[in-house]
Amino acid sequence: MNYVKELRELVGHRPLILVGAVTLIVNSKNEVLLQLRNERSKRWGLPGGLMEPGESTEETAKRETFEETGLSVENMTLFKLYSGESFFTKADNGDEFYSVTTAYYVKEYSGSIKLNPDESLSCDFFSYNELPENMVGSHKRMINDYFNTN
């Protein structure tokens, strides 16, 4: 059983503060990798997820990126930390949480994209000017922040 499920058994739908990490993987064409998430809303987003006990945010980003895309990332650079009222979510099942998300970017990666059907329906690189419309809102903000500062 994972950590969040264990917490939910104790607190029900009450708001939690959850820490996670995402990875902006940028290729040589200056495109960013997005995954079509295998969730009810079927939105595009950055590879990433929630921290497990004992992990650093960097370890979380590496693990989640590999689980969701099959790619290994190294030499990640901390880009920005996101938190606050605008990162409150109420899930379809009623669970409420505030996310604290560490965003990393990386231009060096290895392996080939291998989808985990439990996590991803597709993974593709997109140019900043051609991002899909159906995106996780906070991830779109992170991508905008990255491309407007680099």
N, C-alpha and C positions, 0 to 999 in steps of 0.2 A: 504494500500500500504506500502511496506517495505522501509526502509531508502535508500538502494542502488538503488532501482528502482526510487525513487524520485530524487536522485542525477543524475542518468543517464538521466532523462528527461531534466535536466538542462545543463549537460556537454556533452552529447552524448557519443562517444567512447573514449574520452580523458582519459589519465591515471589518476586513483584515487589511493589514499593510503587507504587501507582497513585493519581494525584491526579485528583479529579473535582469536579463541582459539581452541585447540584440547585436547583430553584426551587420554592418554595411559592407558588403563585399563588392569592391569596385574593380572592374576588369580593365584591360589595356585600352579599351575604347571609351573609358570613363562612364561605363554603364553600371548600374547597381543590380544585384541579384535579388529577385523577389520570389517568394513561394506563394502559390495558391493554396491557402490553408484548408485542410480537410475538417472544416467545422460547419456548423449550420448555415452561417452567413456566406461561406465560400468567398472570403475576401483575400486580396493579395497583401502580403506583409513581408517584413524582414525576418530572416531566420533568427530564432531566439526563443526564450522561455524563462521559466521560473527557476530560481536557485533552490538547490537541495541543501539540507543541513551539512555544514562542513566545507561547502564549496566557496570559492571566491567568485566574484562576478566574471572574471576572465575565464575561469574554468567552466562556468555556466554557459558563457557565450560559445566556447569551443565545443562543449558537449552537445548543446542544442543545435549548433550549426551542423555538426556531423550527423546527428540523429535525423535532422530534417532534410539535409541535402546530400549527404555522403561526402562532403568536402571537408578537408582538414585546413584549419587556419592557424597561422603563427604570426608573430610580430604584429600583434594587434595594437592599435593606438586608441587610447581613450579619447572619445570625441566629446561627450557631454553626458550629464546626469539629468534625468527628467523626473519630476515629482510635483506634488501639489494638487490642488482642487481639480485642475483640468485633467488629471490622470485618475479620476474616480470612474469606476465601471460597475454597472449592475448587469450581471449576466442573465441570459434568458431563463435560467433556473432560479433566479432570485438572489443568488450569491452576490455580495457587495464587496468591493475591494478598492484600495488605493494602491497604485503601482509606483514603485521606485525603480526606474529602468536605467541601466547603464548602457550607453551606446558606444560601440567600438567601430572603427573602420579598419579595413585591411585591404591591401592590394596584392598580397601574396597568399595563394592558396594552392592546395594540391588535391589530386584525386579527380574523379569525374562525378557528375551529378547522378545520384542514385536515390530515387524517391522512396520514402517510407510511406506507404499508403495510409497508415494510421495518422500521419502528420501532414503530408503534402499531396496535392493532386497534380501539381506542376511546379517547375522552377524555371525561370527565364531571366535573362538580363534585359534591362530596359534603360533607354536613355532618359535623362532627366526631363526632357521635353515630351516624352511619350509614355509617361507613367500611366498604368491602368486607372480607370475611374473608381473601381470598386476596391478601395484600399482601407486597411486599418488606419483610422484617422491619425492616431499618435505616430504611426510609422511614417506617414506622409509628411508630417511635421518634422520628424527627424531627418528625413531625406532632404527636405527643403533647407533645413538648417545646415546640413553638410554641404550641399552644393552652393549655398549662398555665402559660405565662409572659406571654401577651398577652391 
